[in-house]
Amino acid sequence: MSTAAHAKAISGGIHGAITETSTHAALPPESVVAKYHRMKRSDLTQPEDRAALLAAVRNRKMAASAHAYVRGTTERFYQWLQASDRRPLPEGPPIWICGDCHVGNLGPVASTDGLLAIQIRDLDQTVLGNPAHDLIRLALSLAMAARGSDLPGVTTARMMERMIEGYEAAFAPAAQGETTDSSQDMPKIVRSLMREARGRSWKHLADERIEGVEPVIPLGKRFWPLTKAERKAVKSLFDEETIRRLVTSLRSRDDADSLKVLDSAYWRKGCSSLGRLRLVVLVAIGKGKTEQHCLIDVKEAISAAAPCADQADMPDDGGDRVVTGAQHLSPFLGDRMLATRLLGKSVFIRELLPQDLKLEIERLPRDEATAVAEFLARVVGRAHARQLDAAGRKAWAGELKRNRSKTLDAPSWLWNSVVDLVALHEAAYLEHCRRYANTAANK
């Protein structure tokens, strides 16, 4: 589908839905606000308690399933990969890679112009590196999803083959310039998620994130109070012109609209929040009858676990690195992001749009497993291929066709890496569960 046709088809659904349901000029009764901001101190998680509680949440989430454990072990993934005694991985072209390319980090992403596409949606670990790392990380995630869905090993092998087919297809000359996929090309599970994303509005997002459309962030399990210094820093940050321009960049908004911070809180997000600053800010855009509300995610940038290419020319600032990587890999998201500093820390910010969803695969249907693998690999391949010229695309595609056995139409280094990593992750997951159970029993 062409870019113009795709925009025409869904732009009204995205930005029309935002403007239709996001006008709430009147503040709620004082009692509603007081319900959250005058709670007893003992009822709320205080800043000094954040680290311990976040660690407990992360451990619980990682014990939920082997697939969930994979998502929380990015550093170990690279440690295990580098410690392998298998043949070295091919040196792919030094391009921006996701660095943590598991299934949950892909999903529908909306653009400022009203387009919607499946793209990479989490770029915390992005670096200029070897694209083979993204392939292996995605393959491991798919293999663990298959095991968690009780699919046979033969299906996993076929998934690896289809995954490479999808990835290579993104490097074909005819595929260059593509930014979206037609619904006919999507597996049913992806098509269903896209249909849900197109129908979402501010009300859906507000109900999920802040339990309603009232202009207040409900403090409790997910949202924790900020210190006075944090609140003051947030207010100062959102007084900056660059932030105002970013938030008003959506097509449905007036570039001259003003911003006002209505509320802010620390956001408990499990694995990704551990040890870093993670805030959510509720903002009013415009005034009077045209006032809209939106949620802004403010996230501290940390050092990437993914190895970068030798002599890679990357930004020194972590936030700049994340935003630059996003602009190359996931332009719909990257164009909605901004790097800045808050309380002396490098952060990146983005507006949470209702259409941005995570691809959750708790159970991978057997009849869709190979199609899902092919489609998601094509999404990743597209992100990689757009960074290369014709010669670079041809050279990397040729490398992928080497080192294939007679029994598996996929590179042997990919299959061998997945086999090794599945065994390591299974053992580490069981050990994590043993420690988690012992800790829970001793409380």
Residue, then its C-alpha position, 0 to 999 in steps of 0.5 A: m500500500s502506498t504511503a499516501a493511501h495508507a495515510k488517507a485510510i487511517s489518519g482520521g482514525i488516529h488523530g480524529a480519535i485523539t481530538e474527539t475524546s481528549t478535550h477536558a477543560a474543566l478540572p475534576p472536583e477537589s475530592v478527586v484530586a485529593k484522593y490521590h495527592r492527599m493519601k497517607r505517606s505510608d500508603l505510597t512508595q517513597p523515593e528511597d524505596r524505589a530500587a528495592l521494590l523495582a527489583a522485586v517486581r522485575n524478579r517476579k515478572m522474570a519468573a512468570s515464564a521462560h519467554a518473559y525471562v528472555r526479555g529481562t536478560t539482555e546483558r546476559f544474552y550478550q555475555w553468553l553470546q560472546a562466551s560461545d565456543r562456536r564459530p564467530l558470527p559474520e561481521g555484518p555492516p556497521i549499522w544502527i541495530c535495536g540491540d534488544c530485538h525480542v518479539g515484545n519490542l515490536g508492535p504498532v507505532a503511529s507517526t506524527d502524520g497519521l500513519l500506522a505500521i509495525q516497527i521496532r518500539d523500544l530502542d534503549q539498547t540501540v547502537l551502531g553494531n552487527p545486524a546479526h545480533d538483532l537476528i539472533r535476539l529475535a530468533l531466540s525470542l521466537a524459539m522461546a515463544a514456540r517452546g512456551s506454546d508447546l510447539p514441536g522442535v520441527t516447527t521452531a526449525r521451520m520458523m528459523e527458515r521463514m524468518i531468514e526468508g522474511y529478513e532477506a525479502a526486505f533487502a530486495p530492490a523492489a522492497q526499498g522505500e516501503t514503510t508499511d504493510s498491507s493487512q493481507d501480508m500480516p499474520k492474523i495475530v498481527r492483523s488483529l493487533m493493528r485493527e485494535a490499534r486503529g480503533r484506539s483513542w485517548k480515552h482507551l489510553a487514559d483508562e489503561r494508564i491513569e484509570g480515567v480521563e480526569p487530569v490527575i495521575p493516580l498514585g499507587k502501585r504503578f505511579w509513585p510520588l516525586t520528590k520536590a526537586e523532581r517536580k520542579a525539574v519537570k516543570s522547568l523542562f516542560d517550559e522549554e520551547t523544544i518540548r512544546r514543539l515536540v508535543t504540538s508536532l502531531r498533525s491534529r494540533d496547532d503549532a502555536d498551542s501552549l503547554k501546561v503540566l497538570d501532574s507528574a509521577y514516577w512510573r513503575k515499569g518493572c525491568s526497564s525502570l530498575g535503577r533509572l529515572r522513569l517519569v510520566v507527565l500529564v500535559a494540557i495542550g491549548k486552552g479552553k474548548t480546544e484543550q487536549h491532554c496527553l501523556i509524556d514518557v520521560k526515560e533515563a538513557i543508560s549504557a547499552a549492553a549491545p556491543c558497538a562496532d569498532q570505531a563507531d561514530m555514535p553520539d556520546d550522550g545516551g539520550d542522543r544515541v537512543v533518539t538517533g537510533a530510533q530515527h534510523l530504525s523506527p522513523f515513526l517513533g524516532d520523529r516523535m522523540l527528543a533527547t534532553r537532560l533532567l536532574g543532570k541525567s541524560v533522558f529521552i522523551r516521547e508522547l504515548l499515543p493510543q495506537d502504540l501497542k506491544l506485540e504480546i505472544e503468550r501462546l503462539p498458534r501453530d498454524e501462524a508460527t512460521a508466518v509470524a516469524e517471517f513477518l517480524a523478521r521482514v520488519v527488522g530487515r526493513a529497519h536494517a536495509r533502509q540504512l544501506d546503499a544497494a551495494g551494502r544490501k547486496a553484500w549483506a544479503g549474500e553473506l546470509k546465504r552462506n554457511r547453510s546446511k543441507t537440512l536447514d535453509a538458514p545460516s548455521w551460525l543463526w541456528n547454532s546460536v539459538v540452540d545454545l542460547v535456548a539451553l542456557h536460558e532454560a537453565a538460567y530461568l529455572e535457577h532464577c525461579r528456584r531463587y525467587a521461590n526461596t525468597a518468597a517462602n522466606k518472607 
